Amino acid sequence: MSLLITTRRSIAGLFLDATVAEDFASKSTITQNPVEFGASINDHAIRLPKKYILSGRVTDTPLRPDDDDSWSSGTQDTRSKSAWEVLNQLKDDAEPFVIESGLERLDDMVIESLTSTKNAANANALDFRAECTELIITNTQDVAVNFPEPGPTEQQATDEVDRGDVQAVTPAEEKQKSWLLKGAEIIGAVE
């Protein structure tokens, strides 16, 4: 594994020993409203949550042993096992956290997927891939609305309409009639 990034990155305040790759995605959905002649107009964009994929490494023998060990919050006996435990706990808690990446600070992120593969080359390290998604958090506000008092019913109702003589027909009778008979009744040809 060749390390592409040497500047330290952090996920929820926990610093990685190395970052192998960072993938960023920031998308919007464009609304479409069909109009005449088969054309669509676009008049709005909806911002989708940001996506961030981090491939990183935490070793049992860090290059900076004098730094505070940010992975010590795990209960395992090695840094790599503790890191895996802490990352899984972050994923399971689903509480938003901050990621300090190479391009920007990402707030309100959660781990959507966490994977790792162990082999002979990384026996004393944790190589992992964390797929993170932004939570778009909104705030609500209660607003008092004063509705006018309803008036008398006669002021709210519409005028009475004379519809003539209306004969009730049950749905079963209506269903049994053929379309030709129904059409003739409408025209008035059959009584």
C-alpha positions as CSV (number, residue, x, y, z in Angstrom):
1,M,0.0,0.0,0.0
2,S,1.5,3.3,-1.0
3,L,0.5,6.3,1.2
4,L,-0.7,9.2,-0.9
5,I,-1.4,11.7,1.9
6,T,1.0,12.5,4.7
7,T,-0.9,15.4,6.4
8,R,-2.8,14.1,9.3
9,R,-6.6,13.8,9.0
10,S,-9.0,13.3,11.9
11,I,-12.4,11.7,12.2
12,A,-14.4,12.8,15.3
13,G,-11.1,14.3,16.7
14,L,-9.2,11.0,16.4
15,F,-6.1,11.4,14.3
16,L,-5.1,8.8,11.7
17,D,-1.5,7.6,11.3
18,A,-1.9,7.8,7.5
19,T,-4.6,8.6,5.0
20,V,-4.5,6.5,1.8
21,A,-7.3,8.1,-0.1
22,E,-10.1,10.6,0.3
23,D,-13.2,10.8,-2.0
24,F,-15.6,13.7,-1.8
25,A,-19.1,13.9,-3.4
26,S,-21.3,17.0,-3.3
27,K,-24.5,16.7,-5.4
28,S,-27.8,18.4,-6.1
29,T,-31.0,17.2,-7.6
30,I,-32.4,19.5,-10.2
31,T,-36.2,19.7,-10.2
32,Q,-38.0,19.1,-13.5
33,N,-41.5,20.3,-14.4
34,P,-42.9,19.2,-17.7
35,V,-44.6,21.8,-19.8
36,E,-46.0,22.0,-23.4
37,F,-44.4,20.2,-26.3
38,G,-42.6,17.7,-24.1
39,A,-40.1,20.1,-22.7
40,S,-39.1,20.3,-19.0
41,I,-38.2,23.4,-17.1
42,N,-35.8,23.5,-14.2
43,D,-36.3,26.1,-11.6
44,H,-34.9,24.7,-8.4
45,A,-32.0,22.6,-7.0
46,I,-32.2,20.4,-3.9
47,R,-28.9,20.0,-2.1
48,L,-28.2,16.4,-1.2
49,P,-26.1,15.3,1.8
50,K,-22.3,15.4,1.2
51,K,-20.5,12.1,0.9
52,Y,-17.0,11.5,2.1
53,I,-15.1,8.2,1.8
54,L,-11.8,7.8,3.8
55,S,-9.3,5.0,3.4
56,G,-7.0,5.3,6.3
57,R,-4.5,3.5,8.5
58,V,-3.9,3.2,12.2
59,T,-0.8,1.3,13.2
60,D,0.3,-0.4,16.4
61,T,3.7,1.4,16.1
62,P,2.9,5.0,15.2
63,L,5.6,7.3,13.7
64,R,4.7,10.0,16.3
65,P,4.8,8.0,19.6
66,D,5.1,11.2,21.7
67,D,1.7,12.5,20.6
68,D,-1.3,11.9,22.8
69,D,-2.8,8.6,21.7
70,S,-6.2,9.5,20.4
71,W,-7.2,5.8,20.0
72,S,-6.8,5.0,23.7
73,S,-10.5,5.3,24.3
74,G,-10.9,1.7,23.0
75,T,-10.6,-1.2,25.4
76,Q,-8.5,-3.5,23.2
77,D,-4.8,-4.3,23.8
78,T,-3.5,-2.7,20.5
79,R,-4.0,0.6,18.8
80,S,-5.3,-1.0,15.7
81,K,-7.9,-3.1,17.6
82,S,-8.9,0.0,19.7
83,A,-9.2,2.1,16.5
84,W,-11.6,-0.5,15.0
85,E,-13.6,-0.6,18.2
86,V,-13.9,3.2,18.3
87,L,-14.8,3.5,14.7
88,N,-17.5,0.9,15.1
89,Q,-18.8,2.7,18.1
90,L,-19.0,5.9,16.1
91,K,-20.9,4.1,13.4
92,D,-23.3,2.4,15.8
93,D,-24.0,5.6,17.9
94,A,-25.0,7.5,14.7
95,E,-24.2,10.7,16.5
96,P,-22.9,13.5,14.1
97,F,-19.2,14.3,14.3
98,V,-16.6,16.5,12.6
99,I,-14.1,15.3,10.0
100,E,-11.0,17.4,9.3
101,S,-10.2,16.5,5.7
102,G,-7.7,17.7,3.1
103,L,-10.2,20.0,1.4
104,E,-12.6,21.1,4.0
105,R,-14.0,20.7,7.5
106,L,-17.1,18.4,7.3
107,D,-19.6,18.9,10.1
108,D,-22.5,16.7,11.1
109,M,-21.1,13.5,9.5
110,V,-22.0,9.9,10.4
111,I,-20.4,6.7,9.3
112,E,-22.7,4.9,6.9
113,S,-20.4,1.9,6.1
114,L,-17.1,0.7,7.7
115,T,-14.9,-2.0,6.2
116,S,-11.5,-3.5,6.8
117,T,-9.4,-6.3,5.5
118,K,-6.6,-8.0,7.5
119,N,-3.7,-9.7,5.7
120,A,0.0,-10.4,6.1
121,A,0.9,-6.9,4.9
122,N,-1.1,-5.1,7.6
123,A,-1.0,-7.6,10.5
124,N,0.1,-4.8,12.9
125,A,-2.2,-2.1,11.6
126,L,-5.8,-1.3,10.8
127,D,-6.5,-0.4,7.1
128,F,-10.1,0.7,6.9
129,R,-12.5,2.4,4.6
130,A,-15.2,4.6,6.2
131,E,-18.1,5.9,4.0
132,C,-19.5,8.9,5.7
133,T,-22.7,10.9,4.9
134,E,-23.7,14.4,6.1
135,L,-26.8,14.7,8.2
136,I,-28.8,17.7,7.1
137,I,-30.2,18.9,10.4
138,T,-33.1,21.4,10.5
139,N,-34.5,23.4,13.3
140,T,-38.2,23.9,13.9
141,Q,-39.9,26.9,15.4
142,D,-43.4,27.2,16.9
143,V,-45.3,30.2,15.7
144,A,-48.6,31.4,17.1
145,V,-51.2,32.0,14.4
146,N,-54.4,33.9,15.2
147,F,-57.2,32.5,13.0
148,P,-60.3,34.6,12.6
149,E,-63.4,33.3,14.4
150,P,-65.7,31.3,12.1
151,G,-68.9,33.1,11.1
152,P,-72.4,31.7,11.0
153,T,-72.9,28.7,8.7
154,E,-75.2,30.5,6.3
155,Q,-72.4,33.0,5.5
156,Q,-69.9,30.1,4.7
157,A,-72.3,27.9,2.6
158,T,-72.9,28.2,-1.1
159,D,-76.3,28.9,-2.6
160,E,-78.7,26.0,-3.1
161,V,-78.8,24.6,-6.6
162,D,-81.8,23.0,-8.3
163,R,-80.7,19.7,-9.9
164,G,-84.1,18.5,-11.0
165,D,-85.2,14.9,-10.3
166,V,-82.3,12.7,-9.5
167,Q,-82.9,8.9,-9.4
168,A,-80.7,6.9,-7.2
169,V,-79.0,3.9,-8.9
170,T,-77.1,1.3,-6.9
171,P,-73.6,0.5,-8.2
172,A,-74.6,-3.2,-8.9
173,E,-77.4,-2.1,-11.3
174,E,-75.2,0.3,-13.1
175,K,-72.4,-2.2,-13.5
176,Q,-74.7,-4.7,-15.2
177,K,-75.8,-2.3,-18.0
178,S,-73.9,-2.5,-21.3
179,W,-72.1,0.6,-22.5
180,L,-74.5,0.8,-25.5
181,L,-77.5,0.8,-23.1
182,K,-75.9,3.5,-20.9
183,G,-75.2,5.6,-23.9
184,A,-78.8,5.3,-25.2
185,E,-80.1,6.3,-21.7
186,I,-78.0,9.4,-21.7
187,I,-79.3,10.4,-25.2
188,G,-82.8,9.6,-24.1
189,A,-83.5,7.0,-26.7
190,V,-84.4,4.2,-24.2
191,E,-86.7,4.7,-21.3
